[in-house]
Amino acid sequence: MPVFRAMRHVHHSAGEMFDLVADIERYHEFVPLCLRHAILSRETRAETEILMTDMTVACGIYRDSFASRVALDRANGCILVESTDGPLRQLRTRWTFHSRSDGSCDVGFHLHYELASRTLALLMGAVFDAAFGRFVQAFERRADIIYNASTRDLSLAQSASAHKTSRYRFRNNVGTLAPWPRSFRA
């Protein structure tokens, strides 16, 4: 049964990282193989929010959905995901978030899974391994885009306005620069 473990120091707060991982309905924007992830139900038990979710994964002609139970335990800095049906006989993911004194945090990721069918494991096992192995990097990149974009855009905008002869303009909200059309150049 494949197991993936990672511990990363990231320059974002534990609360920001918890929010990013808990925002499952946006996974299709950046998580490998994720086509859709929807919340089917939501309830609160003590201080833990319990979500029942449905995630659709796709790779080439393969496409399947599976249901999961997601426990969001903000008080203890932990998110636990367990599959309840679908192509996975077992899926268990545990995220942990530990604050550091400088405002950054350590993010722990532990995932193990087993596909329900041997045939599927032979056909898709390597693809799932590669995708799951890139999960932590996908969340790190997403955090950098979301939590650094406003700061980066502001400093780039100030820099561009200070140089009226700048040959560049903002292409999108993450600070990518593109040349001005020739007619707008000074």
Secondary structure, DSSP 8 states (H G I E B T S, - for coil): --EEEEEEEESS-HHHHHHHHH-GGGGGGTSTTEEEEEEEEEEEETTEEEEEEEEEEEETTEEEEEEEEEEEEGGGTEEEEEEEESSEEEEEEEEEEEE-TTS-EEEEEEEEEEES-HHHHHHHHHHHHHHHHTHHHHHHHHHHHHHHHHHHHHHHHHHHHH-TT--EEE-STT--EEE--GGG--
